[in-house]
Amino acid sequence: MASSSDSWLKEYNEALKLSDDINVMISVSRSRSDKRHLSAIRRKITILGTRLDTLDSILSKLPEKHSISDSEINRRKDLIANLRSKVDQMVSTLNISNFANRDDLIGPEIKSDAITRTVGLDNNGLVGLQRQIIKEQDEGLEKLDETVTSTKHIALAVNEELDLHTTLIDHLDQHVDVTDSRLRRVQKNLAVLNKRTKGVCSCLCMLLSVVGIVVLVVVVWLLVKYL
C-alpha cells in the first residue's frame, strides 16, 4: 500500500507541475495571440483534467483494508478539489484573455450556444464540456490550417504562373527591340541604295545625251557633205 500511496503522490506532483506550466503558458498568452500556443494550452488543460480523474479514481478504488487513514484520504480529495478549482480558473482566464480571438474563430452564435450548453452542469460536467469545446475548436483550427495551406499553395502556383508570363513578356520585348533595330538598319540600307540608284541613273542619262548629240552631229555632217 505504501507503493500505491507513493504512486498517487507522484502522479499528483506531476499534475501540480503541469498546472504550474499551464499558468506560465497562460501568462505568456496574454502578450501574444498565437493560435497554436492557445491550442497547446487547451490540450494541456485537457491532460490535466484527465490526470485529476485518474487521481480521483485511484482514491475511490482503494480496497477496504488499506494503510491510508481516512483523514489522509480526505486531505487528498481536498487537494484534487483545489486543483480542479485551479483548472476552472485557468479555463476562465484563458477564455477571458482570448475572448476576441474566440469570437473570430468560433463566431458569436456558436459562442452563445456554448454558454447555453453550460446551464445546469456541475464542475465535472463543465470540465467535460470544456474538453468537447476544445476538441471542436482544435478540429476547426486544423481545418483552417488546411485551408490556409491550400490557399498558400494556390498563391504560390499563381505567383509562378505570373513569373512565367513576366519572363515571356520580357523575351517578347527583347525580340521586338531586335526586330525594330533590324528594320531600321534595312531602311537605312534602302535609303543608301536609293541614293546610289539615282546617281547611276543621272550618269546614264548624261551618257545617253552625249551619245545622242554625237550621233546628231555625225548625221548633220554626212548630210552637208553629200548634198
Salt bridges, closest charged atoms under 4 A:
GLU11 OE2 - ARG51 NE 3.96
GLU14 OE1 - ARG51 NH1 3.85
ASP21 OD2 - LYS17 NZ 3.44
ASP34 OD2 - ARG32 NH2 2.98
ASP53 OD1 - ARG84 NH2 2.68
ASP53 OD2 - ARG131 NH2 2.97
GLU72 OE2 - ARG75 NH2 2.85
GLU72 OE2 - ARG76 NE 2.86
GLU136 OE1 - ARG117 NH1 3.84
ASP145 OD1 - ARG36 NH2 3.07
GLU161 OE2 - HIS165 NE2 3.13
ASP180 OD2 - ARG184 NE 2.99
